[in-house]
Amino acid sequence: MNRTDRLLAIILELQRHGMQRAEDLAATFETSKRTIYRDIEALAESGVPVVSTTGQGYSLIEGYFLPPLSFTTDEATMLLLGTDAMSQSFDAQGRKAAQSAAAKIEGALTPKRREDVRALKLGLSIVGSLNNSDPDVLDRLQLSRRAITDCRHMRFRYFARFADTSTGEIRDVEPHRLMYVGRTWYLSAVDLNKEEVRHFRLDRMQDITLLPSTFERPTAEALQVERRGFSRDDLVLTVRALFDPAVARWVREERSWFAEHEDDTPAGLLVTFRVRREDELLQYLLQWGSKVRVLEPASLVERMQAEAKRMLQVHQPLAAKSSPEVENR
């Protein structure tokens, strides 16, 4: 990094983090404290209002920020989410460039806007590549983001997969986070009736309404606890399945989020999954037809057998399934 770039970067670092010691800046920019002293002096001589506090470090006078960049909260959030994704998906050089871009974006924000962006960014998690163009889901995503940003309670009709009712159930929630996991958007929210955090699929939500009542934004620590609640730590059931060598490549290509380990064996690809419930994996396994054999647990083997029998009945020739009345017509 040349000196001109470093001087700008120092300003951005002070804008982002406030008070910084010379040794902190030296570590950040991989240079000596003596060089930082000279850089701070150069900034002061050029008119940048740098304040030096003995024993604490350097800061900028409150209210100072660099023009001309100006972002809305949504614009800055999307840009910073993009730099996060890039920093996780590229090599060291690309990661460093993404982190540098994020620092410049944050540095260009006013303190209030920066606080809003950080709060909204904490409420978004993306695991995997975004690939969802369903207009209904995108509309629900927009409403959910608005509710999180404005700290508004939500009401919607929810269709749980294994619920007793086919008409859905009305839920009133306090929305905290949006998460994209396994090609699906989820809303993490406190269910106000059950008084506990639940995770709702956006594609199972209908008739969304933002209520007039508001709530206090949860702390970063509370959001991290919720995030851990949707982590692999909750996956307590082990499933082992053997895939035919003919489909091993495609299994790896369409790897399930619940897959934990893969082993190549003479008999095929042995995959170990970790799930909360068997039904979370049932449809994924069924799509491979006779090219997969569940080894454990025994209860899932029985469910696969029962489903195979039902499929056989459904696909029997029409004459074999016809009633005597039909046959006599």
C-alpha positions in Angstrom: 0.0 0.0 0.0 1.5 3.3 -1.0 1.4 6.3 1.3 -1.5 8.1 -0.3 -3.7 5.0 0.0 -2.6 4.5 3.6 -3.5 8.1 4.6 -7.0 7.6 3.2 -7.3 4.2 4.9 -6.2 5.7 8.3 -9.0 8.3 8.0 -11.5 5.5 7.2 -10.2 3.4 10.1 -10.7 6.3 12.5 -14.2 6.9 11.2 -15.2 3.2 11.5 -13.7 2.5 15.0 -13.2 5.8 16.7 -10.2 6.1 19.0 -7.2 4.1 17.7 -3.7 3.8 19.2 -0.6 4.2 17.0 0.3 0.5 17.7 -3.2 -0.6 16.6 -2.9 1.4 13.3 0.6 0.1 12.8 -0.6 -3.5 13.1 -3.6 -2.9 10.8 -1.4 -1.4 8.0 1.6 -3.6 8.7 4.0 -0.8 9.3 5.9 0.8 12.1 4.6 3.2 14.8 7.1 5.8 13.6 5.5 5.7 10.1 2.0 6.1 11.7 3.3 9.1 13.6 4.4 10.7 10.4 1.2 9.8 8.6 -0.9 11.4 11.4 1.2 14.6 11.2 0.7 14.7 7.5 -3.0 14.4 7.8 -3.1 17.2 10.4 -1.1 19.4 8.2 -3.5 18.8 5.3 -6.4 19.9 7.3 -7.9 16.6 8.6 -9.1 17.3 12.2 -7.2 14.5 14.0 -7.3 14.7 17.8 -4.5 13.2 19.8 -5.4 12.0 23.4 -2.5 11.1 25.6 -2.5 7.5 26.6 -5.6 6.7 24.4 -4.6 7.4 20.8 -6.0 9.3 17.8 -9.6 10.1 16.8 -11.4 12.5 14.4 -13.4 15.5 15.5 -17.1 14.4 15.8 -19.1 15.2 12.7 -16.2 14.9 10.3 -16.6 12.5 7.4 -15.3 12.2 3.9 -17.4 13.3 0.9 -18.7 12.5 -1.7 -20.1 9.0 -1.1 -23.6 8.8 0.4 -25.6 5.6 0.8 -29.0 4.8 2.1 -29.2 2.2 4.9 -30.4 -0.5 2.4 -27.7 0.4 -0.2 -24.9 0.2 2.4 -26.3 -3.0 3.8 -26.5 -4.8 0.5 -22.9 -3.6 -0.4 -21.5 -4.8 2.9 -23.3 -8.1 2.6 -21.8 -8.5 -0.9 -18.3 -7.8 0.4 -18.8 -10.4 3.2 -19.8 -13.0 0.6 -16.9 -12.2 -1.6 -14.4 -12.3 1.3 -15.6 -15.8 2.2 -15.6 -17.1 -1.4 -12.3 -15.9 -2.9 -8.5 -16.4 -2.3 -6.5 -14.3 0.1 -6.0 -11.4 -2.4 -9.7 -11.3 -3.2 -10.6 -11.5 0.5 -8.3 -8.6 1.3 -9.8 -6.5 -1.5 -13.3 -7.2 -0.3 -12.4 -6.3 3.3 -10.8 -3.1 2.1 -13.9 -2.2 0.1 -16.0 -2.8 3.2 -13.8 -0.5 5.3 -14.2 2.3 2.7 -18.0 1.9 2.5 -18.3 2.0 6.3 -16.0 4.9 6.6 -18.2 6.9 4.2 -21.2 6.6 6.4 -22.3 9.0 9.0 -22.2 7.5 12.6 -26.0 7.2 12.8 -26.2 5.5 9.4 -23.3 3.2 10.2 -25.1 2.1 13.4 -28.4 1.4 11.5 -26.5 -0.6 8.8 -24.6 -2.7 11.4 -27.9 -3.5 13.1 -29.6 -4.5 9.9 -26.5 -6.5 8.8 -26.6 -8.4 12.0 -30.1 -9.5 11.2 -29.1 -11.1 7.9 -27.3 -14.4 7.3 -26.6 -16.1 3.9 -25.3 -19.6 3.7 -24.7 -20.8 0.2 -25.4 -19.1 -3.2 -28.5 -17.0 -3.6 -30.9 -18.5 -6.2 -34.4 -17.5 -5.5 -36.5 -15.6 -8.1 -40.0 -16.5 -6.8 -41.9 -13.2 -6.8 -44.0 -14.2 -3.8 -41.0 -15.0 -1.7 -39.3 -11.8 -2.7 -42.3 -9.8 -1.7 -42.3 -11.5 1.7 -38.6 -10.9 2.0 -39.2 -7.2 1.4 -41.9 -7.0 4.1 -39.8 -9.0 6.6 -36.8 -6.7 6.0 -39.0 -3.7 6.6 -40.4 -5.2 9.8 -36.9 -5.9 11.1 -35.6 -2.5 10.2 -38.5 -0.6 11.7 -38.8 -3.0 14.7 -42.5 -3.8 13.9 -44.4 -6.8 15.0 -45.7 -9.1 12.2 -48.8 -11.2 11.7 -49.1 -13.9 9.0 -50.7 -17.2 8.2 -48.2 -20.1 8.4 -48.4 -23.5 6.8 -46.3 -25.9 8.8 -45.5 -29.0 6.9 -46.7 -31.5 9.6 -49.4 -29.4 11.1 -52.9 -30.8 11.7 -54.6 -28.0 9.8 -54.4 -27.4 6.0 -55.6 -23.8 6.3 -52.5 -22.5 8.2 -52.2 -21.0 11.6 -52.1 -17.3 12.4 -48.8 -16.3 14.0 -47.9 -13.0 15.7 -44.2 -12.6 15.9 -41.3 -10.2 16.8 -39.0 -10.5 13.8 -35.2 -10.5 14.4 -33.2 -12.1 11.6 -33.5 -13.2 8.0 -31.4 -16.3 7.0 -30.8 -17.9 3.6 -29.9 -21.5 4.1 -30.1 -24.4 1.7 -31.8 -22.3 -1.1 -34.5 -21.2 1.3 -35.2 -17.9 3.2 -36.1 -18.2 6.9 -37.3 -15.6 9.3 -36.0 -16.0 12.9 -38.6 -14.4 15.2 -40.1 -14.6 18.7 -43.5 -16.3 18.5 -45.5 -14.1 20.8 -48.0 -16.8 21.6 -45.4 -19.4 22.5 -42.9 -16.9 23.8 -39.9 -18.6 22.2 -37.8 -18.1 19.1 -39.0 -20.0 16.0 -37.7 -20.2 12.5 -40.3 -19.7 9.7 -39.8 -20.5 6.0 -40.9 -17.5 3.9 -42.4 -19.7 1.2 -44.8 -21.0 3.9 -46.0 -17.6 5.0 -49.1 -15.9 3.6 -51.2 -12.8 4.3 -48.3 -10.9 6.0 -49.3 -7.8 7.9 -47.0 -5.3 9.7 -48.7 -4.5 13.0 -48.5 -0.9 14.5 -46.9 -2.2 17.7 -43.1 -2.0 18.0 -40.4 -3.6 20.0 -36.9 -2.8 21.2 -34.1 -4.0 18.8 -32.3 -7.0 20.3 -28.6 -6.6 21.2 -25.9 -8.1 19.0 -25.3 -10.7 21.8 -28.9 -11.8 21.7 -28.8 -12.1 17.9 -25.7 -14.3 18.1 -27.6 -16.6 20.5 -30.4 -16.9 18.0 -28.0 -17.6 15.3 -26.5 -20.5 17.2 -30.0 -21.7 17.7 -30.2 -22.3 14.0 -26.8 -23.8 13.7 -25.5 -27.4 13.2 -25.4 -27.7 17.0 -29.1 -28.6 17.0 -28.6 -31.5 14.5 -28.7 -34.4 16.9 -29.9 -37.3 14.7 -27.3 -39.2 12.6 -28.3 -40.7 9.3 -26.0 -42.8 7.1 -26.9 -43.5 3.5 -25.0 -45.4 0.7 -25.3 -43.9 -2.8 -24.6 -45.9 -6.0 -21.3 -45.0 -7.7 -23.3 -44.0 -10.8 -24.8 -41.0 -8.9 -21.9 -40.2 -6.6 -20.8 -37.2 -8.7 -24.3 -35.7 -8.7 -24.8 -36.3 -5.0 -21.7 -34.2 -4.4 -22.9 -31.5 -6.8 -26.3 -31.3 -5.1 -24.9 -31.7 -1.6 -27.5 -31.5 1.1 -27.0 -28.9 3.8 -27.4 -31.7 6.3 -24.4 -33.7 4.9 -21.6 -33.9 7.4 -19.1 -36.4 6.0 -18.5 -38.3 2.8 -16.5 -41.5 2.2 -15.7 -43.3 -1.0 -16.2 -47.0 -0.6 -16.1 -49.9 -3.0 -19.9 -50.1 -2.7 -20.4 -46.4 -3.4 -20.5 -43.0 -1.7 -21.2 -43.3 2.0 -22.7 -40.0 3.3 -23.3 -39.2 7.0 -26.0 -36.6 7.7 -27.0 -34.8 10.8 -30.6 -33.7 11.1 -33.1 -32.6 13.7 -35.8 -34.9 12.5 -36.0 -37.7 9.9 -38.5 -35.9 7.8 -36.0 -33.1 7.0 -34.1 -35.6 4.9 -36.8 -37.9 3.6 -37.6 -36.0 0.4 -33.9 -35.5 -0.4 -33.2 -39.3 -0.2 -36.3 -40.2 -2.1 -35.2 -38.2 -5.1 -32.4 -40.7 -5.7 -34.8 -43.6 -6.1 -33.1 -47.0 -6.2 -29.6 -45.3 -6.3 -29.6 -44.8 -2.5 -29.9 -47.2 0.4 -30.4 -45.9 4.0 -28.3 -47.8 6.5 -29.4 -46.1 9.7 -31.4 -45.3 11.7 -33.7 -48.3 11.4 -36.8 -46.0 11.8 -35.8 -44.1 8.7 -35.2 -47.4 6.8 -38.8 -48.4 7.7 -40.1 -45.0 6.5 -38.3 -45.4 3.2 -39.7 -48.9 2.8 -43.3 -47.7 3.6 -43.0 -44.9 1.1 -41.6 -47.2 -1.6 -44.6 -49.5 -1.1 -47.0 -46.6 -1.4 -45.2 -45.5 -4.6 -45.6 -49.0 -6.0 -49.3 -49.0 -5.4 -49.7 -45.6 -7.0 -47.8 -46.7 -10.1 -49.6 -50.0 -10.6 -51.3 -50.4 -14.0 -54.8 -48.9 -14.0 -56.5 -52.3 -14.5 -54.9 -53.7 -11.4 -56.2 -50.9 -9.3 -59.7 -50.8 -10.8 -62.7 -51.7 -8.8 -65.1 -54.5 -9.9 -67.6 -51.8 -10.9 -65.1 -50.2 -13.2 -64.1 -53.5 -14.7 -67.7 -54.4 -15.5 -68.5 -51.2 -17.3 
